[in-house]
């Protein structure tokens, strides 16, 4: 992974509450959970290489 950079966006208030509860329940930081979610989303939408 590369260097960490600040990134801000707007998120639904209820999703933030859910995420904070998950962070407490799992003993992980919000940043760790968000990075995992981003990686999962990118993997989900990654297109397989085209076959020739």
C-alpha positions, 0 to 999 in steps of 0.5 A, spaced: 500 500 500 502 507 498 502 513 503 496 515 507 493 521 504 487 525 508 480 524 504 474 527 506 467 525 503 459 526 506 456 519 509 449 518 511 449 519 519 446 512 520 452 509 516 457 513 520 453 510 527 453 503 524 461 504 522 463 506 529 459 501 533 462 496 528 469 499 530 468 498 537 465 491 537 471 489 532 477 493 536 479 496 529 479 503 527 474 507 522 480 508 518 482 500 517 474 498 516 474 504 511 480 501 507 477 494 507 471 496 505 474 500 499 479 494 497 472 489 497 469 494 493 474 495 488 475 487 487 468 487 486 468 491 480 475 489 477 474 487 470 477 480 469 483 481 463 480 480 456 482 474 453 485 474 446 
